[in-house]
């Protein structure tokens, strides 16, 4: 495990999610394309961290991938997982730099919303305590909602990741009013969370077209982007796809 990041203090970090390299691998079976190779390539291309979601149904990332990522990476691994005993045990065995608790439903194609923290505070507080004691930096993936942010703060999570999916979906559908309303909500709640002392991350569905307004939010310290970058990598290669995303992030931040 390492706490090293490539971004300077205050700069916006880029975490690259390599789940969907594993999705392509698993569609046919076998060993290629290798998500660990993609993670190392992203690291070499300047990723500040790598995100991998070990789902309960193992539909993309597998247990062996997590072990290999822990051995191969020199940038932090952000281990996304559901709040289950099985996943807690895996995280405590590997002790990644960061653990992001996410909601999970077997029938969903991708994570559909933020974690419900406010109605499950007691269980989640006890769930994350051993992870924090082991040295993992715990984050909670939540909607930009005041009650959920307050609950995440109360259970002792030092980091939240705001779900940007509704904003990105509205932008893709050309629903400008909803897009702007979602962006306003994200803007307000990023500031609110920061004022509570939480570190603010954001992600889900971000693309070249949607990243700038989120990157411009001064409270946001990290963006985690996966599906879009892996898709772009098919056409232009992962380093070039990342470089363009970084350029847009930096321009928005400036």
VOBA-1610 file (N, C-alpha, C; in pm, whole numbers, padded with zeros to 5 digits, always signed):
BEGIN
Unk+00085-00120+00000Unk+00000+00000+00000Unk+00088+00123+00000Unk+00040+00228-00069Unk+00112+00354-00070Unk+00015+00470-00064Unk+00056+00579-00003Unk-00025+00699-00001Unk+00020+00798-00108Unk+00115+00755-00191Unk+00170+00845-00291Unk+00066+00880-00396Unk+00057+01006-00432Unk-00023+01050-00545Unk+00064+01135-00635Unk+00026+01140-00763Unk+00105+01217-00858Unk+00062+01363-00863Unk-00054+01395-00810Unk-00102+01533-00812Unk-00048+01609-00692Unk-00016+01736-00714Unk+00029+01821-00604Unk-00090+01856-00516Unk-00065+01894-00391Unk-00174+01933-00302Unk-00259+02043-00364Unk-00392+02023-00360Unk-00483+02122-00416Unk-00517+02099-00563Unk-00437+02021-00635Unk-00467+01993-00775Unk-00578+01888-00785Unk-00645+01888-00898Unk-00752+01792-00922Unk-00693+01661-00970Unk-00721+01554-00898Unk-00668+01423-00931Unk-00760+01350-01029Unk-00700+01265-01111Unk-00774+01180-01204Unk-00754+01034-01164Unk-00863+00970-01124Unk-00862+00826-01100Unk-00922+00756-01220Unk-00856+00652-01268Unk-00901+00581-01387Unk-00958+00445-01345Unk-01084+00424-01379Unk-01152+00299-01347Unk-01132+00201-01461Unk-01077+00083-01429Unk-01043-00014-01535Unk-01140-00133-01537Unk-01257-00119-01474Unk-01353-00229-01469Unk-01386-00285-01606Unk-01406-00195-01703Unk-01464-00241-01829Unk-01362-00298-01926Unk-01235-00291-01891Unk-01139-00377-01960Unk-01169-00521-01923Unk-01199-00542-01795Unk-01236-00677-01750Unk-01369-00721-01810Unk-01462-00627-01833Unk-01589-00661-01897Unk-01565-00721-02035Unk-01476-00659-02112Unk-01445-00711-02246Unk-01378-00848-02235Unk-01285-00862-02143Unk-01219-00992-02121Unk-01321-01101-02091Unk-01412-01070-01999Unk-01506-01171-01952Unk-01614-01204-02055Unk-01634-01115-02153Unk-01734-01142-02256Unk-01699-01265-02337Unk-01568-01291-02348Unk-01524-01406-02426Unk-01457-01511-02339Unk-01410-01472-02223Unk-01334-01564-02140Unk-01186-01553-02173Unk-01104-01619-02095Unk-00961-01612-02118Unk-00897-01499-02039Unk-00782-01456-02084Unk-00701-01363-02006Unk-00684-01225-02068Unk-00739-01204-02189Unk-00719-01076-02256Unk-00853-01012-02292Unk-00857-00877-02289Unk-00753-00784-02243Unk-00739-00786-02092Unk-00617-00761-02047Unk-00584-00772-01905Unk-00607-00638-01836Unk-00698-00629-01740Unk-00721-00503-01671Unk-00601-00453-01593Unk-00516-00543-01548Unk-00397-00501-01474Unk-00300-00432-01570Unk-00287-00484-01690Unk-00204-00417-01791Unk-00259-00278-01820Unk-00391-00264-01828Unk-00452-00133-01851Unk-00423-00040-01734Unk-00429-00092-01612Unk-00402-00010-01494Unk-00258+00041-01493Unk-00165-00046-01527Unk-00024-00006-01531Unk-00002+00097-01642Unk-00066+00078-01756Unk-00055+00175-01865Unk-00113+00310-01822Unk-00227+00308-01754Unk-00287+00433-01705Unk-00196+00500-01604Unk-00135+00420-01519Unk-00039+00473-01421Unk+00077+00542-01492Unk+00131+00476-01594Unk+00242+00533-01668Unk+00202+00660-01744Unk+00073+00668-01780Unk+00023+00784-01855Unk-00018+00899-01763Unk-00001+00882-01632Unk-00025+00993-01540Unk-00147+00984-01453Unk-00214+00868-01448Unk-00327+00854-01356Unk-00278+00874-01213Unk-00359+00944-01134Unk-00325+00965-00994Unk-00370+00849-00906Unk-00454+00763-00961Unk-00500+00645-00891Unk-00576+00556-00986Unk-00598+00433-00943Unk-00673+00335-01021Unk-00792+00290-00938Unk-00909+00286-01001Unk-01030+00238-00935Unk-01071+00105-00994Unk-01111+00012-00907Unk-01162-00118-00951Unk-01274-00159-00857Unk-01386-00201-00913Unk-01504-00240-00837Unk-01517-00392-00842Unk-01495-00456-00728Unk-01516-00600-00718Unk-01662-00623-00679Unk-01743-00651-00778Unk-01886-00672-00752Unk-01909-00810-00693Unk-02022-00823-00625Unk-02054-00952-00564Unk-02069-01061-00668Unk-02119-01028-00788Unk-02137-01130-00892Unk-02015-01147-00980Unk-01907-01069-00953Unk-01780-01079-01027Unk-01802-01066-01177Unk-01890-00974-01217Unk-01920-00964-01360Unk-01807-00904-01440Unk-01715-00831-01375Unk-01598-00780-01449Unk-01471-00806-01369Unk-01436-00723-01275Unk-01316-00745-01194Unk-01332-00872-01110Unk-01224-00950-01103Unk-01224-01072-01022Unk-01128-01060-00905Unk-01134-01156-00815Unk-01048-01155-00697Unk-00900-01153-00735Unk-00864-01230-00836Unk-00724-01235-00878Unk-00678-01100-00933Unk-00770-01026-00994Unk-00735-00893-01044Unk-00696-00800-00930Unk-00771-00805-00819Unk-00740-00719-00705Unk-00602-00753-00650Unk-00575-00880-00637Unk-00444-00920-00586Unk-00332-00873-00678Unk-00353-00886-00809Unk-00251-00844-00906Unk-00235-00692-00908Unk-00345-00619-00894Unk-00338-00473-00889Unk-00259-00426-00768Unk-00284-00488-00654Unk-00210-00451-00533Unk-00061-00471-00551Unk-00022-00575-00624Unk+00119-00605-00646Unk+00182-00515-00751Unk+00103-00470-00848Unk+00160-00402-00965Unk+00164-00250-00952Unk+00074-00192-00874Unk+00057-00047-00876Unk+00151+00024-00779Unk+00193+00142-00820Unk+00264+00233-00729Unk+00181+00356-00698Unk+00070+00376-00771Unk-00028+00479-00736Unk-00137+00413-00653Unk-00217+00491-00581Unk-00320+00431-00495Unk-00424+00351-00572Unk-00468+00242-00510Unk-00582+00166-00558Unk-00705+00206-00478Unk-00809+00246-00549Unk-00939+00277-00491Unk-01028+00155-00513Unk-01055+00081-00407Unk-01128-00046-00414Unk-01276-00019-00388Unk-01356-00023-00494Unk-01500-00005-00480Unk-01565-00136-00440Unk-01661-00128-00345Unk-01721-00252-00296Unk-01854-00223-00229Unk-01937-00324-00224Unk-02061-00317-00148Unk-02030-00336+00000Unk-02125-00293+00084Unk-02106-00304+00229Unk-02151-00442+00278Unk-02073-00545+00238Unk-02102-00682+00278Unk-01985-00739+00357Unk-02012-00842+00434Unk-01907-00906+00513Unk-01798-00963+00423Unk-01838-01021+00310Unk-01740-01078+00218Unk-01644-00971+00168Unk-01698-00858+00126Unk-01613-00753+00070Unk-01527-00688+00179Unk-01581-00675+00297Unk-01502-00621+00407Unk-01381-00710+00435Unk-01402-00841+00434Unk-01292-00935+00458Unk-01186-00925+00349Unk-01229-00909+00225Unk-01132-00897+00115Unk-01052-00768+00130Unk-01121-00659+00162Unk-01051-00531+00180Unk-00953-00538+00295Unk-00991-00602+00403Unk-00900-00612+00518Unk-00782-00703+00490Unk-00799-00796+00399Unk-00686-00883+00361Unk-00585-00807+00276Unk-00633-00722+00187Unk-00543-00651+00095Unk-00502-00513+00146Unk-00586-00448+00223Unk-00566-00312+00274Unk-00524-00217+00161Unk-00615-00192+00066Unk-00585-00093-00038Unk-00578+00047+00020Unk-00521+00140-00055Unk-00513+00280-00011Unk-00650+00335+00024Unk-00748+00310-00062Unk-00882+00365-00043Unk-00987+00258-00066Unk-01096+00269+00009Unk-01212+00183-00007Unk-01332+00274-00027Unk-01404+00254-00137Unk-01524+00333-00165Unk-01645+00242-00154Unk-01735+00274-00060Unk-01853+00192-00038Unk-01962+00239-00134Unk-02012+00144-00214Unk-02110+00178-00318Unk-02233+00089-00302Unk-02350+00134-00351Unk-02467+00047-00354Unk-02452-00054-00466Unk-02521-00164-00454Unk-02507-00267-00557Unk-02633-00350-00566Unk-02685-00363-00689Unk-02798-00450-00715Unk-02758-00545-00827Unk-02791-00671-00812Unk-02747-00771-00910Unk-02799-00742-01050Unk-02923-00690-01061Unk-02982-00675-01193Unk-02939-00548-01266Unk-02873-00454-01199Unk-02836-00329-01263Unk-02720-00349-01360Unk-02718-00266-01466Unk-02606-00271-01560Unk-02486-00195-01506Unk-02512-00088-01433Unk-02407-00011-01368Unk-02467+00049-01242Unk-02386+00108-01159Unk-02435+00163-01033Unk-02537+00273-01061Unk-02659+00255-01010Unk-02770+00341-01050Unk-02788+00464-00963Unk-02730+00468-00848Unk-02749+00583-00760Unk-02651+00577-00645Unk-02669+00670-00553Unk-02580+00674-00438Unk-02625+00579-00328Unk-02536+00555-00235Unk-02564+00469-00122Unk-02663+00537-00028Unk-02757+00461+00024Unk-02851+00511+00124Unk-02783+00502+00261Unk-02730+00614+00307Unk-02657+00618+00434Unk-02749+00658+00549Unk-02837+00753+00524Unk-02918+00812+00631Unk-03005+00709+00701Unk-03052+00607+00628Unk-03139+00506+00689Unk-03061+00384+00737Unk-02929+00388+00723Unk-02848+00271+00761Unk-02722+00313+00836Unk-02734+00422+00911Unk-02616+00481+00975Unk-02545+00386+01070Unk-02619+00324+01158Unk-02556+00242+01262Unk-02476+00127+01201Unk-02536+00056+01108Unk-02466-00057+01045Unk-02343-00009+00969Unk-02357+00100+00892Unk-02245+00147+00812Unk-02132+00202+00899Unk-02167+00267+01010Unk-02063+00316+01101Unk-01980+00200+01153Unk-02044+00092+01192Unk-01972-00026+01241Unk-01897-00097+01127Unk-01954-00090+01007Unk-01892-00156+00893Unk-01760-00091+00855Unk-01756+00043+00853Unk-01635+00109+00805Unk-01527+00121+00913Unk-01565+00103+01040Unk-01467+00122+01148Unk-01344+00033+01134Unk-01358-00098+01108Unk-01238-00181+01092Unk-01154-00142+00971Unk-01218-00093+00867Unk-01145-00051+00747Unk-01059+00072+00778Unk-01116+00166+00851Unk-01040+00284+00890Unk-00926+00247+00984Unk-00953+00157+01077Unk-00849+00114+01172Unk-00734+00044+01101Unk-00765-00025+00990Unk-00661-00095+00914Unk-00577+00000+00830Unk-00623+00125+00813Unk-00547+00224+00737Unk-00604+00258+00602Unk-00723+00202+00568Unk-00788+00236+00442Unk-00855+00373+00455Unk-00847+00451+00350Unk-00917+00580+00345Unk-01056+00552+00291Unk-01157+00565+00375Unk-01293+00525+00339Unk-01368+00640+00275Unk-01429+00612+00161Unk-01518+00709+00098Unk-01654+00644+00078Unk-01757+00728+00069Unk-01894+00682+00051Unk-01948+00744-00077Unk-01998+00660-00166Unk-02051+00704-00295Unk-02198+00740-00276Unk-02231+00868-00284Unk-02366+00913-00250Unk-02418+01016-00350Unk-02550+01031-00349Unk-02613+01136-00426Unk-02580+01271-00363Unk-02593+01376-00443Unk-02569+01512-00393Unk-02692+01555-00313Unk-02702+01501-00193Unk-02819+01519-00108Unk-02772+01553+00033Unk-02827+01659+00091Unk-02781+01708+00221Unk-02790+01600+00330Unk-02902+01528+00334Unk-02920+01427+00439Unk-02817+01316+00428Unk-02785+01275+00305Unk-02686+01168+00286Unk-02546+01216+00322Unk-02515+01339+00287Unk-02383+01395+00320Unk-02368+01408+00471Unk-02470+01457+00537Unk-02465+01469+00683Unk-02448+01332+00748Unk-02518+01231+00696Unk-02507+01097+00751Unk-02367+01040+00729Unk-02311+01062+00611Unk-02175+01015+00584Unk-02076+01078+00681Unk-02097+01204+00709Unk-02011+01274+00805Unk-02026+01216+00944Unk-02149+01188+00985Unk-02173+01136+01119Unk-02111+00998+01141Unk-02108+00914+01037Unk-02054+00779+01057Unk-01902+00776+01052Unk-01840+00889+01021Unk-01695+00897+01028Unk-01621+00875+00898Unk-01692+00881+00787Unk-01624+00869+00657Unk-01553+01000+00626Unk-01423+00999+00598Unk-01352+01124+00571Unk-01373+01177+00430Unk-01425+01091+00339Unk-01436+01127+00197Unk-01576+01088+00149Unk-01633+01171+00063Unk-01752+01131-00012Unk-01721+01143-00161Unk-01788+01060-00241Unk-01783+01074-00386Unk-01924+01102-00434Unk-01944+01218-00494Unk-02075+01258-00542Unk-02107+01190-00675Unk-02225+01132-00682Unk-02272+01061-00801Unk-02313+01163-00907Unk-02243+01165-01019Unk-02270+01261-01126Unk-02355+01202-01238Unk-02410+01083-01216Unk-02482+01014-01323Unk-02604+01088-01374Unk-02687+01144-01284Unk-02808+01213-01329Unk-02773+01335-01412Unk-02671+01408-01372Unk-02624+01523-01449Unk-02577+01479-01588Unk-02498+01374-01595Unk-02445+01328-01723Unk-02556+01272-01813Unk-02651+01199-01752Unk-02762+01144-01831Unk-02846+01255-01892Unk-02874+01357-01813Unk-02954+01469-01865Unk-02880+01540-01978Unk-02749+01557-01962Unk-02671+01621-02068Unk-02675+01537-02196Unk-02663+01406-02183Unk-02663+01319-02300Unk-02798+01319-02371Unk-02904+01337-02294Unk-03040+01338-02350Unk-03082+01474-02402Unk-02997+01575-02384Unk-03030+01709-02429Unk-03132+01779-02341Unk-03152+01729-02220Unk-03246+01789-02125Unk-03172+01897-02047Unk-03167+02016-02103Unk-03084+02122-02048Unk-03131+02167-01911Unk-03262+02175-01892Unk-03314+02219-01763Unk-03274+02124-01651Unk-03288+01994-01675Unk-03249+01895-01573Unk-03099+01894-01554Unk-03025+01904-01663Unk-02879+01910-01653Unk-02836+02025-01563Unk-02891+02142-01587Unk-02852+02260-01509Unk-02895+02248-01364Unk-03012+02188-01340Unk-03058+02170-01203Unk-02968+02072-01128Unk-02927+01964-01196Unk-02838+01867-01134Unk-02701+01928-01106Unk-02653+02010-01199Unk-02524+02075-01177Unk-02532+02172-01061Unk-02642+02244-01050Unk-02658+02336-00937Unk-02660+02260-00805Unk-02724+02143-00805Unk-02729+02062-00683Unk-02590+02010-00647Unk-02517+01963-00746Unk-02380+01916-00722Unk-02292+02030-00670Unk-02308+02148-00727Unk-02230+02263-00686Unk-02257+02298-00539Unk-02385+02303-00504Unk-02423+02337-00367Unk-02376+02232-00267Unk-02393+02105-00303Unk-02360+01999-00208Unk-02210+01975-00197Unk-02134+02004-00302Unk-01988+01996-00290Unk-01939+02098-00189Unk-01995+02218-00196Unk-01957+02322-00100Unk-02001+02285+00042Unk-02122+02230+00054Unk-02173+02190+00185Unk-02084+02083+00247Unk-02049+01981+00169Unk-01966+01873+00221Unk-01828+01925+00262Unk-01772+02012+00180Unk-01642+02071+00211Unk-01647+02148+00342Unk-01755+02221+00364Unk-01770+02299+00487Unk-01780+02208+00610Unk-01827+02086+00590Unk-01833+01989+00701Unk-01696+01927+00729Unk-01600+01953+00642Unk-01466+01896+00659Unk-01443+01769+00581Unk-01535+01734+00492Unk-01520+01614+00411Unk-01437+01645+00286Unk-01356+01548+00243Unk-01292+01559+00112Unk-01393+01514+00007Unk-01404+01590-00101Unk-01507+01567-00201Unk-01447+01513-00330Unk-01498+01398-00373Unk-01466+01341-00503Unk-01595+01338-00585Unk-01585+01307-00714Unk-01704+01298-00798Unk-01678+01201-00911Unk-01786+01140-00960Unk-01772+01049-01073Unk-01901+00979-01107Unk-01902+00919-01221Unk-02005+00834-01283Unk-02058+00903-01408Unk-02024+00844-01522Unk-02075+00890-01651Unk-02005+01009-01711Unk-01898+01056-01647Unk-01831+01176-01699Unk-01763+01149-01832Unk-01771+01248-01921Unk-01714+01238-02055Unk-01645+01370-02088Unk-01588+01378-02208Unk-01528+01503-02251Unk-01630+01617-02247Unk-01755+01586-02280Unk-01857+01690-02290Unk-01910+01735-02155Unk-01895+01653-02052Unk-01957+01685-01922Unk-01856+01712-01812Unk-01730+01689-01836Unk-01634+01694-01726Unk-01604+01836-01679Unk-01604+01933-01769Unk-01555+02067-01732Unk-01631+02131-01615Unk-01765+02133-01616Unk-01833+02197-01503Unk-01807+02129-01369Unk-01785+01999-01369Unk-01755+01928-01244Unk-01611+01956-01202Unk-01520+01953-01299Unk-01380+01982-01269Unk-01361+02124-01218Unk-01450+02214-01257Unk-01438+02354-01216Unk-01481+02377-01071Unk-01548+02281-01010Unk-01593+02298-00871Unk-01471+02297-00780Unk-01444+02406-00710Unk-01317+02416-00636Unk-01305+02317-00520Unk-01417+02266-00470Unk-01411+02174-00356Unk-01379+02030-00399Unk-01396+02001-00526Unk-01375+01864-00573Unk-01226+01838-00590Unk-01179+01732-00526Unk-01036+01701-00528Unk-01001+01587-00624Unk-01100+01506-00661Unk-01069+01389-00743Unk-01189+01353-00828Unk-01163+01318-00955Unk-01264+01263-01043Unk-01227+01120-01076Unk-01324+01031-01067Unk-01302+00892-01105Unk-01382+00863-01232Unk-01311+00828-01337Unk-01370+00813-01471Unk-01324+00681-01530Unk-01419+00604-01583Unk-01382+00473-01635Unk-01441+00441-01770Unk-01572+00419-01776Unk-01634+00366-01897Unk-01603+00451-02020Unk-01615+00582-02006Unk-01588+00668-02121Unk-01443+00657-02167Unk-01350+00659-02073Unk-01208+00652-02111Unk-01173+00519-02176Unk-01228+00411-02125Unk-01200+00280-02185Unk-01261+00273-02325Unk-01380+00332-02342Unk-01439+00337-02476Unk-01355+00420-02572Unk-01309+00536-02530Unk-01225+00620-02615Unk-01093+00551-02647Unk-01043+00472-02552Unk-00915+00404-02572Unk-00920+00307-02690Unk-01037+00255-02721Unk-01050+00165-02836Unk-01010+00238-02964Unk-01041+00366-02971Unk-01018+00443-03093Unk-00886+00518-03094Unk-00841+00565-02977Unk-00724+00652-02977Unk-00614+00608-02882Unk-00636+00498-02810Unk-00537+00452-02713Unk-00561+00516-02578Unk-00530+00444-02471Unk-00560+00494-02338Unk-00478+00618-02301Unk-00348+00623-02328Unk-00274+00746-02293Unk-00330+00871-02360Unk-00365+00863-02488Unk-00420+00979-02557Unk-00558+01016-02503Unk-00639+00915-02475Unk-00772+00941-02419Unk-00760+01009-02284Unk-00668+00964-02201Unk-00645+01025-02071Unk-00589+01166-02084Unk-00498+01185-02178Unk-00437+01318-02195Unk-00542+01422-02231Unk-00638+01385-02316Unk-00743+01479-02353Unk-00834+01508-02233Unk-00865+01406-02155Unk-00947+01427-02035Unk-00873+01518-01937Unk-00746+01491-01917Unk-00667+01574-01825Unk-00662+01719-01875Unk-00648+01736-02005Unk-00642+01872-02060Unk-00771+01947-02028Unk-00884+01881-02046Unk-01012+01946-02020Unk-01033+01972-01871Unk-00990+01880-01788Unk-00997+01900-01643Unk-00913+02020-01601Unk-00790+02025-01650Unk-00699+02133-01612Unk-00748+02268-01661Unk-00802+02271-01783Unk-00853+02396-01839Unk-00971+02447-01758Unk-01058+02356-01717Unk-01173+02396-01636Unk-01128+02444-01499Unk-01029+02379-01443Unk-00981+02415-01311Unk-00913+02553-01313Unk-00844+02581-01422Unk-00773+02709-01434Unk-00871+02826-01444
//
